[in-house]
Amino acid sequence: MNTSNILSRQGHRMLQIGIALLVFSGLEGFVIHSLPVPSLGRSVHTLSALQGIITLVLGLLWPRLNLRATASQIAFWTFLYSSFATLIPFVMAAVWGAGNTTMPLAAGAAQGSAFQEAIIRVVIYSSAPPFFVSMALILWGLRLGDAPSPNGN
């Protein structure tokens, strides 16, 4: 498969994921009031909507990136990992009524068990390095110049 096809398919997949995140945000909005910490539920609602919009924008932009196949794969997967490794700890914290040690503004006084707090911390902290890798590759892919050849070289 040539590079332009890979970029196009990845962009389309990002559009699908972006819409799914918006649907999740809308549905999650119905249960905010029933979560142990409604402020965390509101954070999940807002964060998933924001990530949905960002993913949609990147999906539209993706086919225009000037990246080779390997770089586009790395950018694609590191972006998605960082997005979900940010969202999932907020969901866990909202469901568990935890998160004060990692996200005190959203969690307030909600304190989970040491295990719950550790899981939240490990997952959310693991999102930063892949995010910076993906953003660096995307920024590099936005450079002007010759597009990769059709065979990906």
N, C-alpha and C positions, 0 to 999 in steps of 0.2 A: 504494500500500500504506500502511495507516495505521501510526502509530507503535507501537502495541501489537503489531502483527504483526511489525514490523521487530525490536523488542526480543525477541520470542519466538523468531524465527528465529535471531537472533544468539546468544541463550542456548543454543538447541539446537546450533548450530554449535560453541559453546565446549565443550559437553558431549562432542561427538564428538572435538574436538581434545584435550581432557583425557584421554579414554580412549586415544587414539592415543599421547599422550605416555607414559602408563603402560605401554602395550604396548612402546613403544620402550625404555623404561627396563628392562623385564623382559628383552627380547631383548639389549640392550646388555650386561646383566649377564653373559651367557655369554661375551663376548669380552674382558672386562676384563683377564684374565691374559695375553692375547696382544697387547695394545697396547704400544707402545714405552715408555709411562710408565703403569703400572697405576694409580697414584694419580690421574692425570687421568681415567682410565676410571672409577674409582670416583666421582669428582666429577661426571662426566657422568651416571652412573647415579643418583646422589642428586639432582642438579639437575633432571633430566628428571622424576623422580618427584614432586619438590616442585612443579614447574611444572604437572604434570598435576593434582595436587590443587588448586592455586590456580585453575587454569582450570576445573575441575569446579565448585568453589564459586562462582566468578563466573558460570558458566553457569546455575547454579540461582538466583542472585541477579538476573541480568540483566533478566528480564522485570519485575521490581519497580522498576527504575530510573525516575525521573521525569525523563526526558530527551527532547528533541525528536529527530527523525530524524537531522539533521546531527550533533548532539552525540553521539548513540549510535554513529554510523558512525565518528566520530573516535576515541571512546573504545575501540571494538572493535578497529579496525585499529592504533592506537598501542599498545594492550596486547599484541596478538599480535606486532607487530613487535618490541617490547622483549623479549618472552619469547624469541623465536627468535634475536634478535640477542645475547642473553646465552648461550643454549645452544650455538649453532653455533660460536662461537669455542672453547668448551671441547671440542667434538667435533673441530674442526680441530687443536687443540693435542694432544689425545690421540692422534690418528692420525699427526700429524707428529712427535711427540716434542718439542714446542716449548712456548712460553708463559711462560717464566721472567720475562720483562720485564713482563708484565701480570698474571699470576696465580701469583706465586712460591710461595704456600703449597701450591697443588695441584700445580704443575709441578716443584717442587724445583729441581734443577740442569738440567732439560731446556731446552735453548736451541736454537731453530730458526735458520734463516737470517734475515738482516735483513728480507727480504721477508715470510717467514712471520710473524715477530714483528710487523711493521707491519700486516699484514692482520688478525691477531688483535686488535691494539690498536684499529684503526679501527672494526672491527665491534662489538666489545664496548663501546667508549666511545659509539658511536652509539645504544646501547640506553637510556641514562639519560634524555635529554630526552623521548622518547616515553612512557617509563614514568611520569614525573611528570605529563605531560599526561593520560594515561589515568586515573591515580589521582585527579587533581583533578576530572576529569569524573565519575568514578564516585562520588566523595565528594559532589559537587554533586547527582548523580542520586539519592542516598540521602536528600535533604532531604524533609521532609514538605510537603505542599501538594497543590494540584490536579494531577492527572495531565494530561499533554498531551491535547488534544482528538483524536478519532479521525482527523481529516484531517492531523495532524502539525503544526498551527499552535499 
